[in-house]
Amino acid sequence: MDVFELARRYHDELSIKEPSMSTMAAEFFGDLGLKIAEFLKGEGYAVVNTKFVDYDKSLVLDITKGENIFEITLRKS
């Protein structure tokens, strides 16, 4: 899968609205972020928001399960 198809999936599945941000996520993480979100959804978590903390290769997934709220940060080193 090419980076543009991955960017579309980041946009659609993780609601990264800005096209350049979804492309950046696809370039940095490949399908890792999508696989993590898919796993979490299978475990009953809901991804409620995604954001870049900074422009230094960090993607944050805000997730919930019941009344619990969590943040998962993906950072490419």
MIBA-965146 format. One record per residue: y, z, x of N, C-alpha, C in turn. Coordinates in nm, 4 decimals. Each point is the difference from the previous one (the first is absolute). Layout:
BEGIN
R      n.y      n.z      n.x     ca.y     ca.z     ca.x      c.y      c.z      c.x
R        Y        Z        X        Y        Z        X        Y        Z        X
...
***
This chain:
BEGIN
R      n.y      n.z      n.x     ca.y     ca.z     ca.x      c.y      c.z      c.x
R  -0.1170   0.0000   0.0842   0.1170   0.0000  -0.0842   0.1243   0.0000   0.0894
R   0.0933  -0.0863  -0.0307   0.1208  -0.0084   0.0831   0.1006   0.1081  -0.0384
R   0.1018   0.0141   0.0821   0.0974   0.1079  -0.0170   0.0783  -0.0145  -0.1307
R   0.0203  -0.1215  -0.0460   0.0761  -0.0187  -0.1231  -0.0802   0.0409  -0.1228
R  -0.1292  -0.0271   0.0017  -0.0860   0.0463  -0.1095  -0.0077   0.1527   0.0006
R  -0.0117   0.0596   0.1181   0.0010   0.1461   0.0096   0.1331   0.0562  -0.0494
R   0.1097  -0.0647   0.0353   0.1321   0.0450  -0.0454   0.0084  -0.0040  -0.1529
R  -0.0543  -0.1043  -0.0611  -0.0022  -0.0081  -0.1464  -0.0800   0.1151  -0.0592
R  -0.1121   0.0328   0.0630  -0.0820   0.1110  -0.0490   0.0719   0.1336   0.0165
R   0.0696   0.0199   0.1127   0.0790   0.1224   0.0168   0.1070   0.0086  -0.1091
R   0.0610  -0.1130  -0.0312   0.1013  -0.0036  -0.1049  -0.0613   0.0337  -0.1361
R  -0.1095  -0.0652  -0.0337  -0.0626   0.0170  -0.1314  -0.0714   0.1339  -0.0149
R  -0.0800   0.0369   0.0983  -0.0873   0.1161  -0.0141   0.0662   0.1320   0.0393
R   0.0943  -0.0042   0.0928   0.0659   0.1229   0.0443   0.1468   0.0036  -0.0385
R   0.0440  -0.1006  -0.0740   0.1371  -0.0048  -0.0529   0.1076   0.0086   0.1071
R  -0.0236  -0.0622   0.1141   0.1060  -0.0122   0.1001   0.0860  -0.1164  -0.0464
R   0.1161   0.0331  -0.0527   0.0827  -0.0998  -0.0692   0.0658  -0.1010   0.0936
R   0.0521   0.0468   0.1103   0.0727  -0.0869   0.0934  -0.0988  -0.0910   0.0736
R   0.0127  -0.1327  -0.0107  -0.0934  -0.0913   0.0654  -0.0112   0.0205   0.1507
R   0.1115   0.0262   0.0655  -0.0073   0.0192   0.1451  -0.0782   0.1263   0.0355
R   0.0087   0.1030  -0.0841  -0.0742   0.1240   0.0251  -0.1495  -0.0194  -0.0238
R  -0.0359  -0.0744  -0.1025  -0.1422  -0.0245  -0.0241  -0.0584  -0.0870   0.1108
R   0.0791  -0.0938   0.0518  -0.0454  -0.0817   0.1127  -0.0146   0.0855   0.1251
R   0.0941   0.0906   0.0220  -0.0085   0.0888   0.1153  -0.1231   0.0896  -0.0099
R  -0.0290   0.0522  -0.1184  -0.1197   0.0822  -0.0194  -0.1257  -0.0810   0.0299
R  -0.0029  -0.1238  -0.0460  -0.1157  -0.0867   0.0246  -0.0173  -0.0281   0.1484
R   0.1108  -0.0219   0.0703  -0.0079  -0.0272   0.1441  -0.0454   0.1233   0.0775
R   0.0525   0.1162  -0.0341  -0.0331   0.1227   0.0733  -0.1405   0.0505  -0.0302
R  -0.0386  -0.0004  -0.1275  -0.1217   0.0697  -0.0412  -0.1131  -0.0906  -0.0464
R   0.0231  -0.1305  -0.0099  -0.1046  -0.0877  -0.0508  -0.0405   0.0474  -0.1386
R  -0.1288   0.0087  -0.0255  -0.0441   0.0449  -0.1318  -0.0297   0.1504  -0.0044
R   0.0301   0.0738   0.1064  -0.0293   0.1434   0.0054   0.0682   0.0768  -0.1129
R   0.1282  -0.0213  -0.0205   0.0720   0.0702  -0.1067  -0.0590  -0.0295  -0.1370
R  -0.0405  -0.1245  -0.0213  -0.0604  -0.0389  -0.1275  -0.1362   0.0659  -0.0188
R  -0.0788   0.0065   0.1066  -0.1320   0.0634  -0.0084   0.0120   0.1500  -0.0250
R   0.0982   0.0641   0.0637   0.0220   0.1430  -0.0225   0.0397   0.0238  -0.1453
R   0.0915  -0.0799  -0.0525   0.0429   0.0144  -0.1389  -0.1168  -0.0230  -0.0956
R  -0.0824  -0.0993   0.0291  -0.1165  -0.0285  -0.0842  -0.0970   0.1175  -0.0003
R  -0.0255   0.0576   0.1176  -0.0880   0.1163   0.0099   0.0561   0.1175  -0.0806
R   0.1291   0.0263   0.0179   0.0625   0.1122  -0.0705  -0.0064  -0.0185  -0.1514
R   0.0241  -0.1212  -0.0466  -0.0087  -0.0270  -0.1435  -0.1423   0.0238  -0.0503
R  -0.0992  -0.0380   0.0793  -0.1395   0.0239  -0.0360  -0.0347   0.1478  -0.0073
R   0.0741   0.0823   0.0729  -0.0211   0.1452   0.0010   0.0846   0.0707  -0.1060
R   0.0725  -0.0758  -0.0799   0.0765   0.0588  -0.1091   0.1461   0.0277   0.0315
R   0.0480  -0.0433   0.1150   0.1411   0.0167   0.0350   0.0783  -0.1193  -0.0521
R   0.1287   0.0197  -0.0213   0.0877  -0.1091  -0.0410   0.1086  -0.0166   0.1057
R   0.0203  -0.1226   0.0451   0.1088  -0.0290   0.0925   0.1240  -0.0195  -0.0857
R   0.0978   0.0898   0.0160   0.1187  -0.0045  -0.0856   0.1210  -0.0629   0.0683
R  -0.0015  -0.0048   0.1331   0.1140  -0.0566   0.0704  -0.0415  -0.0338   0.1423
R   0.0653  -0.0977   0.0570  -0.0169  -0.0316   0.1417   0.1375  -0.0216   0.0586
R   0.0167   0.0371   0.1255   0.1301  -0.0186   0.0651  -0.0183  -0.0004   0.1509
R   0.0974  -0.0585   0.0676   0.0072   0.0095   0.1448   0.0957   0.1133   0.0328
R  -0.0462   0.0931   0.0821   0.0846   0.1121   0.0401   0.1084  -0.0506   0.0926
R  -0.0357  -0.0894   0.0860   0.0921  -0.0600   0.0940  -0.0530  -0.1394   0.0288
R   0.0638  -0.0689   0.0883  -0.0474  -0.1334   0.0344  -0.0888   0.0041   0.1229
R  -0.0590   0.1167   0.0241  -0.0833   0.0176   0.1185  -0.1477   0.0075  -0.0379
R  -0.0445  -0.0940  -0.0791  -0.1414  -0.0154  -0.0306  -0.0596   0.1167  -0.0773
R   0.0694   0.0530  -0.0988  -0.0493   0.1115  -0.0807   0.0054  -0.0352  -0.1478
R  -0.1148   0.0077  -0.0661  -0.0084  -0.0234  -0.1433  -0.0502   0.1284  -0.0643
R   0.0704   0.0456  -0.1029  -0.0377   0.1233  -0.0684  -0.0511  -0.0359  -0.1387
R  -0.1178   0.0525  -0.0327  -0.0564  -0.0146  -0.1340   0.0159   0.1337  -0.0704
R   0.0697   0.0027  -0.1120   0.0093   0.1196  -0.0832  -0.1118  -0.0102  -0.1025
R  -0.0858   0.1024  -0.0021  -0.1147  -0.0037  -0.0913  -0.0059   0.1294  -0.0807
R  -0.0644  -0.0075  -0.1152  -0.0187   0.1173  -0.0838  -0.1432   0.0041  -0.0501
R  -0.0423   0.1216  -0.0305  -0.1267   0.0213  -0.0695   0.0190   0.1276  -0.0798
R  -0.0041  -0.0149  -0.1303   0.0317   0.1147  -0.0846   0.1442   0.0403   0.0221
R   0.0213   0.1279   0.0288   0.1353   0.0495   0.0252   0.0348   0.0005   0.1481
R  -0.0931  -0.0394   0.0849   0.0228   0.0007   0.1443   0.0668  -0.1303   0.0451
R   0.0958   0.0150   0.0914   0.0719  -0.1143   0.0557  -0.0174   0.0029   0.1515
R  -0.0321  -0.1160   0.0578  -0.0231  -0.0107   0.1440   0.0744  -0.1195   0.0563
R   0.0230   0.0027   0.1312   0.0516  -0.1145   0.0724  -0.0980  -0.0324   0.1128
R  -0.0313  -0.1257   0.0133  -0.0824  -0.0469   0.1107   0.0866  -0.0961   0.0813
R   0.0116   0.0270   0.1277   0.0819  -0.0850   0.0864  -0.0895  -0.0826   0.0903
R   0.0202  -0.1304  -0.0039  -0.0674  -0.0903   0.0919   0.1018  -0.0369   0.1072
R  -0.0352   0.0243   0.1242   0.0914  -0.0317   0.1098  -0.0788  -0.0751   0.1066
R   0.0496  -0.1159   0.0340  -0.0646  -0.0772   0.1051   0.0548   0.0459   0.1341
R  -0.0901   0.0331   0.0905   0.0459   0.0481   0.1314  -0.0254  -0.1028   0.1077
***
